[in-house]
C-alpha cells in the first residue's frame, strides 16, 4: 500500500456553486408557474367583494358610533347618563340589536381602577360589541360630563 503523495492531495479552494445555481433555477421556475395562479385567485376574491358591496345610500350614511363614557359614579351611553348597570345593559342591548357596525368607542376616566374598566369592557363585549376602541379621556368634552367647547 502506498502513501498518497502531495499531488494526490490537492485542496479545493473553490466553492461549488453549481448546486446553488440549480436550486435557484428550480425556484424561479416554480415561482413563474405559481404567479399566474395567485393573481387569478386574487381577481376572483376582489370580484366577490365588489358583488357584496352595499347600496349607495348605506355607504353615504354611516351609522352613528356607540360611545360609552365611564367616570366614577357616572356611566353614559351615547351621552345619556344611566341610572344603574342594569339600565345600561338593557339600553346597550337595544342599541346593538339592529346595528351592522358592532364597534363601540369607550372612554374611561383616569380616576377609575383598572378592574372596573376591564369589567365594563367585558360587559360591552358580551352584549354584542365585535370591536372595542379605547379613546383617551377628555374631561372637557360634553359627552364626558364637561362643558365642551
C-alpha positions in Angstrom: 0.0 0.0 0.0 1.5 3.3 -1.0 1.1 6.5 0.8 -0.6 9.4 -1.1 1.7 11.9 -2.5 1.3 15.7 -2.4 0.0 15.6 -6.0 -3.0 13.4 -5.0 -3.9 15.6 -2.0 -4.9 18.7 -3.9 -7.0 21.1 -1.8 -10.2 22.5 -3.2 -10.1 26.2 -2.7 -13.2 27.0 -4.8 -16.8 26.8 -3.7 -19.0 24.6 -5.8 -21.8 26.9 -7.0 -23.5 24.5 -9.4 -26.0 23.2 -6.8 -26.8 26.8 -5.8 -27.5 27.7 -9.4 -29.6 24.6 -9.9 -31.7 25.4 -6.9 -32.1 29.0 -7.9 -33.4 27.9 -11.4 -35.8 25.4 -9.9 -37.2 28.1 -7.5 -37.5 30.6 -10.4 -39.5 28.1 -12.5 -41.8 27.3 -9.6 -42.5 31.0 -9.0 -43.1 31.6 -12.7 -45.7 28.7 -12.7 -47.4 29.8 -9.5 -47.7 33.6 -10.0 -50.5 33.5 -12.7 -52.5 31.2 -10.4 -52.2 33.5 -7.4 -53.2 36.6 -9.5 -56.3 34.8 -10.8 -57.3 33.8 -7.3 -56.9 37.5 -6.1 -59.0 38.7 -9.0 -61.8 36.3 -8.1 -61.7 37.5 -4.4 -61.9 41.1 -5.5 -64.8 40.4 -7.7 -66.6 38.6 -4.9 -66.1 41.6 -2.6 -67.4 44.0 -5.2 -70.6 41.9 -5.7 -71.3 42.1 -2.0 -70.9 45.9 -1.8 -73.6 47.9 -0.1 -76.1 50.2 -1.8 -75.1 53.8 -2.3 -77.4 55.1 0.5 -75.8 52.7 3.0 -72.3 53.8 2.0 -73.0 57.6 2.2 -75.0 57.4 5.5 -72.8 55.5 8.1 -74.3 54.6 11.4 -73.6 56.9 14.3 -71.0 55.3 16.7 -71.9 53.8 20.0 -70.0 55.8 22.6 -69.6 54.6 26.3 -68.2 57.1 28.7 -67.3 55.9 32.2 -66.4 58.1 35.1 -66.6 57.5 38.9 -70.3 57.2 39.6 -71.4 58.1 36.1 -71.8 55.7 33.2 -73.1 57.2 29.9 -74.2 55.6 26.7 -74.2 57.9 23.7 -74.2 60.9 26.1 -77.2 59.8 28.2 -76.4 59.0 31.9 -77.5 55.6 33.0 -79.1 55.2 36.5 -77.8 51.7 37.0 -75.8 49.0 35.5 -79.0 47.1 34.6 -80.3 50.1 32.7 -77.0 50.4 30.9 -77.1 46.7 29.8 -80.7 46.9 28.6 -80.1 50.1 26.6 -76.9 48.7 25.2 -78.7 45.5 24.1 -81.4 47.7 22.4 -78.8 49.8 20.6 -76.7 46.9 19.4 -79.7 44.7 18.3 -80.2 46.4 14.9 -76.7 47.6 14.0 -74.5 46.4 11.2 -71.4 48.1 12.7 -70.9 46.5 16.0 -68.0 48.6 17.2 -68.1 50.5 20.4 -66.0 53.5 21.5 -65.1 53.5 25.1 -63.6 56.4 27.1 -62.8 56.0 30.8 -61.7 58.4 33.4 -58.2 58.0 34.7 -59.6 58.1 38.3 -61.2 54.6 37.8 -59.4 51.5 38.8 -58.2 49.1 36.1 -60.5 46.4 37.2 -63.7 48.5 36.8 -62.7 49.5 33.2 -61.8 45.9 32.3 -65.2 44.7 33.8 -67.0 47.3 31.6 -65.1 46.2 28.5 -66.1 42.6 29.2 -69.8 43.7 29.7 -69.8 45.6 26.4 -68.2 42.7 24.5 -70.7 40.2 26.0 -73.6 42.3 24.9 -72.9 42.5 21.2 -69.7 44.5 20.5 -67.4 42.9 18.0 -64.7 45.5 18.3 -63.9 47.9 21.1 -62.0 51.2 20.6 -60.4 52.9 23.6 -60.0 56.7 23.5 -58.1 59.0 25.8 -60.3 60.6 28.4 -61.2 64.3 27.7 -62.6 65.8 30.9 -63.7 68.9 29.0 -65.8 67.0 26.4 -69.6 67.3 26.8 -70.1 63.6 26.5 -67.8 63.0 29.5 -69.6 65.4 31.7 -67.7 68.6 31.0 -69.0 71.8 29.4 -67.5 71.1 26.0 -66.0 73.7 23.7 
